[in-house]
Structure formats: structure tokens, C-alpha cells
Amino acid sequence: LRLLLPADRRRENRALCTHARTVMDARAVLAFRCECDQPLCREVVVLTLAEYDARTAGSRAVVAHGHAEADARDVVERARDFCIVEETRVAV
């Protein structure tokens, strides 16, 4: 069992996107790894390449349905099978 931090799973998802863009259309459906805070998470989230790119811009991450409640980040979008979370920025 591999322990992966959310940033590691996000890097894997980004690498998948980079490769997929060279061989697939943006409407291709892919299984992305959940980017939640849980190191043992093995869930996947199914989105098109275009949906993943649009929804995870900047500091946003995709998490499996039900994983957002245990995540320290704020939920900015809820869909049927996944949520989009974003790091809260604290003003200094």
C-alpha cells in the first residue's frame, strides 16, 4: 500500500493530463486519483480531461464524494460524484 500525500496524487493527475492531451480529445473520460487529505485514500474520481483542467485551476483540488467533509480545505463546488476544494488563504 503506497502512502501518497494530496500533492503527490495531484502531481500524478497532472502527469496523466499532460500525457492524455497528446493522445486524446479533451472530452475523453479519465479516472483521476482523489486529492483529499487522507494519505491512505485510493478513491478515483471520473471526469473528462476538460472538466478536470477547468475545475482544478490554481489551488483547487478534486476529491471523491464524501471526502470533502474530512478535508481541511473549503468546498467551492459540489457535484454528484465529487467535490472541488480550495485552500483557505489567511490575510496577514
N, C-alpha and C positions, 0 to 999 in steps of 0.2 A: 504494500500500500504506500503510495507516494504522498507525502505531505507537501502541499503547494499553497503558498500564500496567494491572496487575491491578485496581487501584482503579477505573480508568475502565471496564473491562469489567464490574466488579461494579455500578457505577452504572447502566450500560446495562441489565444484567439486572434490577436493582431497578425501573427505569423500566418495563421490559417487564411485570414482575409487577404493578405498580400499574395499568397500563392493562388488562392481561388480566383482573384481578379485576373490572373494571367491565363486561366483555362476555363472560366465560367462567366456566365452572364450575371449581372447584379441581381437578377430575380431568382438565382439559384438558392435553394433552401439548404442551410447548413446547421449542424449541431455544434453549438458553442458551449464551452465549459462555463458553469456558473461562476461568477466573480464575487461571491459572497465572502464574508469574513471568516468562515469556518474552514480551517486547514484540511479537514478530512472530507470535505464536500466532493462528491463525484457526480452531481447532477449535471444535466445538459439542458440547454435552452435552444429551441428551434426557431430560427429567424432566417429571413433572406439576407444575403450579403448587404444589400442596400439598407435594409432595416437596421442591421447591426451598426453599420457605419453611421447612419443618421442618429441613432439613439444613444450611441456611446461616445459622442464627440466630447472633447475636453476631459473633464474629470468624472464623467458619468460611467457607470458600470451596469451590466445586465446581471440580474440574479434570478434564480428559479423562484417560481411562485411559492410563497410561504417562507422564503429565506430572508426577505426584507425585514421582517419583524425582529430577527436576531442580529441584524446588521447595524453597525453604529452610524451608518450614513443615512441621509434623508431620502425618503422616497419622493421622486419627482414625476414618476409615471407608473401607473398600474395597468397591465394588460391581463388577458385571461390566463396566460401561462408563465408570465414573468413580470418582474418589476425593474424599473430603472432607478438606481440610487446615485446620489452625488454627495461628495464630501462637503460638510458644512464649513464655511470659512468664517473664522472668528476675526472680527475687526479689532485692530490693535490701536 
